Structure formats: C-alpha cells, structure tokens
Amino acid sequence: MPAAGISTPHPIAIAPATACLFRRDVLEQLGGFDETFGSYLEDVDLGLRCLREGFTGVYVPDALAWHHGSATWDAGTLG
C-alpha cells in the first residue's frame, strides 16, 4: 500500500528487502546479506550496515512490488 501523504520520492534509512533494490557495488562492499540471520532480520542488519557506511535510500511512491510468498520460510512451521 502507498504511504499516506507521501506522493513524491522521499529519503529513507532502512527498507524491507522484500520490496527493495540495492546497488550491486553497495552489496559487494558490505558483503551482502548475512545468512546467519535466516529470515526476517537479515534486511535490518544490512540496513544498519548501510547506515553505518553512509548509504541511504529513497522511497519511490510510484514503484510497485508484489510479494508472492516466501522461498525460504515454510508456512507450515509457523506454530
């Protein structure tokens, strides 16, 4: 869903990786996602490392993304 009240690109600090594009050089410089986190925290870790190194992002309200499910998490294991 679009963010309420934001109709133009807006600077952000950290974005969920499910709907995010990263520059390849940034991923290479930072070593990519830390696989020891498994699911749900690796994007927060990467976002914090981006901030530490001075990288930021931009929320683009016209961009569209569809998340069709998980390739790493089995819904049958959710309790």
C-alpha positions in Angstrom: 0.0 0.0 0.0 1.3 3.5 -0.7 2.4 5.5 2.3 -0.3 8.0 3.3 0.6 11.6 2.4 3.8 10.8 0.6 3.4 11.5 -3.2 7.0 12.3 -4.2 10.2 10.4 -3.6 11.3 10.6 0.0 14.6 9.8 1.7 14.6 6.7 4.0 17.1 5.0 6.2 16.2 1.3 6.1 13.8 -0.6 3.8 12.4 -4.2 4.0 14.3 -6.3 1.5 11.0 -7.8 0.1 10.4 -4.6 -1.9 13.8 -3.1 -2.3 16.6 -2.7 -4.9 20.2 -2.4 -3.8 23.1 -1.2 -5.9 25.4 -4.1 -6.7 28.5 -2.1 -5.6 26.9 -1.5 -2.2 26.1 -5.1 -1.7 29.6 -6.1 -2.7 31.2 -3.5 -0.4 29.1 -4.6 2.6 29.3 -8.3 1.9 25.6 -8.7 1.1 23.0 -10.3 3.4 24.3 -12.1 6.5 22.9 -15.6 6.1 23.4 -16.4 9.8 20.3 -14.3 10.5 18.0 -16.6 8.5 14.6 -15.0 7.7 13.3 -11.6 8.9 16.3 -9.9 10.3 18.9 -10.0 7.6 17.5 -6.9 5.9 17.5 -5.0 9.2 21.2 -5.9 9.6 22.0 -4.9 6.1 20.1 -1.6 6.5 22.1 -0.8 9.7 25.4 -1.6 8.0 24.3 0.7 5.1 23.6 3.5 7.6 27.0 2.9 9.3 28.7 3.3 6.0 26.7 6.4 5.0 24.4 4.8 2.4 20.7 5.8 2.5 17.7 5.0 0.3 14.7 6.6 -1.4 11.1 5.6 -1.1 9.5 5.9 -4.5 5.7 6.0 -4.2 5.2 5.2 -7.9 7.2 1.9 -7.7 5.1 -1.3 -7.5 6.2 -4.6 -6.0 4.3 -7.8 -5.4 5.4 -10.3 -2.8 4.2 -13.7 -3.9 5.3 -15.7 -0.8 8.4 -17.0 0.7 11.1 -19.1 -0.9 12.8 -19.6 2.5 10.1 -19.9 5.1 7.6 -22.8 5.2 4.1 -21.6 6.3 3.6 -25.0 8.0 6.3 -24.2 10.5 4.6 -21.1 11.9 3.4 -22.6 15.1 
